[in-house]
């Protein structure tokens, strides 16, 4: 098997995983600063769905390139 074909399969699997079950990350923002006093907010955010779609699309392109070179 060629490298683009294998990379395409891996990216397709990763893209499907990101679409079905997106990972979460923490985002911290400072909302108030007054002299020595400061307050911040921490939010849990999910990875946007377009990231998984982009990875899936790149995997499909690599898979097709790998199949055409055979």
Backbone as CSV, one residue per row, in Angstrom:
resi,resn,N_x,N_y,N_z,CA_x,CA_y,CA_z,C_x,C_y,C_z
1,UNK,0.842,-1.186,0.000,0.000,0.000,0.000,0.881,1.241,0.000
2,UNK,0.377,2.252,-0.649,1.147,3.488,-0.746,0.825,4.430,0.405
3,UNK,1.749,5.350,0.629,1.620,6.276,1.754,0.365,7.152,1.680
4,UNK,0.000,7.740,0.507,-1.220,8.566,0.488,-2.481,7.764,0.823
5,UNK,-2.517,6.513,0.395,-3.667,5.663,0.676,-3.805,5.423,2.181
6,UNK,-2.700,5.082,2.829,-2.719,4.819,4.272,-3.032,6.094,5.044
7,UNK,-2.395,7.217,4.650,-2.660,8.491,5.319,-4.121,8.895,5.143
8,UNK,-4.679,8.636,3.976,-6.085,8.940,3.730,-7.006,8.145,4.631
9,UNK,-6.706,6.861,4.801,-7.520,6.035,5.700,-7.451,6.528,7.138
10,UNK,-6.257,6.909,7.576,-6.098,7.411,8.944,-6.861,8.721,9.125
11,UNK,-6.759,9.627,8.144,-7.467,10.902,8.247,-8.984,10.723,8.189
12,UNK,-9.456,9.793,7.390,-10.898,9.524,7.332,-11.388,9.034,8.693
13,UNK,-10.652,8.123,9.295,-11.030,7.630,10.626,-11.010,8.749,11.660
14,UNK,-9.975,9.588,11.610,-9.897,10.711,12.543,-11.008,11.721,12.326
15,UNK,-11.347,11.995,11.061,-12.417,12.941,10.756,-13.767,12.451,11.240
16,UNK,-14.033,11.173,11.041,-15.300,10.603,11.519,-15.364,10.672,13.042
17,UNK,-14.248,10.370,13.705,-14.214,10.450,15.162,-14.462,11.878,15.634
18,UNK,-13.858,12.866,14.968,-14.045,14.263,15.371,-15.472,14.742,15.146
19,UNK,-16.134,14.218,14.139,-17.521,14.608,13.877,-18.460,13.957,14.888
20,UNK,-18.256,12.674,15.148,-19.158,11.934,16.039,-18.948,12.318,17.500
21,UNK,-17.698,12.458,17.902,-17.396,12.715,19.309,-16.290,13.777,19.423
22,UNK,-16.656,15.050,19.280,-15.633,16.096,19.288,-14.985,16.257,20.663
23,UNK,-13.670,16.425,20.688,-12.995,16.633,21.970,-13.287,18.024,22.534
24,UNK,-13.128,18.171,23.837,-13.371,19.440,24.513,-12.053,20.023,25.005
25,UNK,-12.019,21.331,25.089,-10.853,22.017,25.627,-11.335,23.154,26.519
26,UNK,-10.465,23.593,27.423,-10.803,24.673,28.355,-10.324,26.003,27.804
27,UNK,-11.141,27.015,28.004,-10.798,28.366,27.604,-10.972,29.272,28.815
28,UNK,-9.920,30.010,29.162,-9.983,30.883,30.323,-9.891,32.337,29.861
29,UNK,-10.796,33.161,30.380,-10.866,34.577,30.024,-10.910,35.422,31.272
30,UNK,-10.199,36.528,31.263,-10.275,37.476,32.371,-11.444,38.419,32.091
31,UNK,-12.389,38.482,33.009,-13.582,39.301,32.797,-13.565,40.591,33.609
32,UNK,-12.730,40.647,34.641,-12.702,41.841,35.478,-11.300,42.022,36.038
33,UNK,-10.785,43.243,35.940,-9.519,43.574,36.568,-9.652,44.972,37.127
34,UNK,-9.546,45.051,38.429,-9.689,46.328,39.124,-8.599,46.399,40.178
35,UNK,-7.529,47.094,39.843,-6.397,47.177,40.760,-5.769,45.813,40.950
36,UNK,-5.685,45.348,42.186,-5.124,44.036,42.482,-6.146,42.918,42.398
37,UNK,-7.411,43.257,42.166,-8.485,42.279,42.120,-8.750,41.886,40.671
38,UNK,-8.816,40.603,40.403,-9.144,40.146,39.062,-10.050,38.927,39.154
39,UNK,-10.888,38.777,38.159,-11.791,37.628,38.084,-11.683,37.031,36.692
40,UNK,-11.710,35.725,36.617,-11.638,35.056,35.328,-12.700,33.967,35.251
41,UNK,-13.025,33.598,34.035,-14.045,32.585,33.777,-13.408,31.481,32.946
42,UNK,-13.647,30.244,33.324,-13.153,29.096,32.570,-14.349,28.400,31.932
43,UNK,-14.262,28.180,30.621,-15.343,27.531,29.882,-14.826,26.272,29.211
44,UNK,-15.658,25.260,29.194,-15.377,24.053,28.426,-15.990,24.243,27.046
45,UNK,-15.191,24.095,26.024,-15.676,24.265,24.662,-15.389,23.012,23.854
46,UNK,-16.270,22.730,22.905,-16.077,21.595,22.009,-15.396,22.080,20.731
47,UNK,-14.639,21.202,20.128,-14.003,21.512,18.863,-15.098,21.706,17.813
48,UNK,-15.015,22.738,16.971,-16.065,22.975,15.973,-16.196,21.807,14.989
49,UNK,-17.392,21.622,14.485,-17.659,20.522,13.562,-16.935,20.637,12.235
50,UNK,-16.617,21.862,11.812,-15.944,22.028,10.523,-14.535,21.453,10.548
51,UNK,-13.934,21.317,11.725,-12.593,20.730,11.815,-12.643,19.267,11.398
52,UNK,-13.623,18.537,11.910,-13.782,17.139,11.537,-14.112,16.971,10.068
53,UNK,-14.941,17.880,9.536,-15.273,17.828,8.113,-14.068,18.088,7.235
54,UNK,-13.212,19.007,7.653,-12.004,19.306,6.890,-11.042,18.122,6.898
55,UNK,-10.878,17.497,8.057,-9.998,16.330,8.161,-10.553,15.183,7.325
56,UNK,-11.851,15.001,7.363,-12.489,13.955,6.563,-12.303,14.218,5.072
57,UNK,-12.496,15.466,4.655,-12.299,15.813,3.243,-10.868,15.614,2.788
58,UNK,-9.905,15.988,3.617,-8.495,15.781,3.275,-8.195,14.289,3.163
59,UNK,-8.783,13.498,4.036,-8.587,12.054,3.959,-9.159,11.463,2.684
60,UNK,-10.327,11.953,2.261,-10.917,11.464,1.010,-10.060,11.835,-0.194
61,UNK,-9.496,13.039,-0.177,-8.621,13.456,-1.279,-7.386,12.567,-1.328
62,UNK,-6.743,12.338,-0.173,-5.561,11.487,-0.154,-5.882,10.051,-0.540
63,UNK,-7.029,9.559,-0.118,-7.427,8.211,-0.488,-7.616,8.090,-1.995
64,UNK,-8.246,9.077,-2.597,-8.450,9.037,-4.046,-7.123,9.158,-4.802
65,UNK,-6.208,9.977,-4.300,-4.885,10.084,-4.918,-4.147,8.751,-4.815
66,UNK,-4.246,8.122,-3.662,-3.602,6.827,-3.482,-4.185,5.749,-4.389
67,UNK,-5.494,5.816,-4.628,-6.125,4.827,-5.516,-5.797,5.104,-6.977
68,UNK,-5.665,6.355,-7.365,-5.357,6.686,-8.759,-3.931,6.326,-9.139
69,UNK,-3.023,6.334,-8.195,-1.622,6.020,-8.484,-1.359,4.530,-8.576
70,UNK,-2.334,3.709,-8.285,-2.140,2.251,-8.337,-2.053,1.762,-9.737
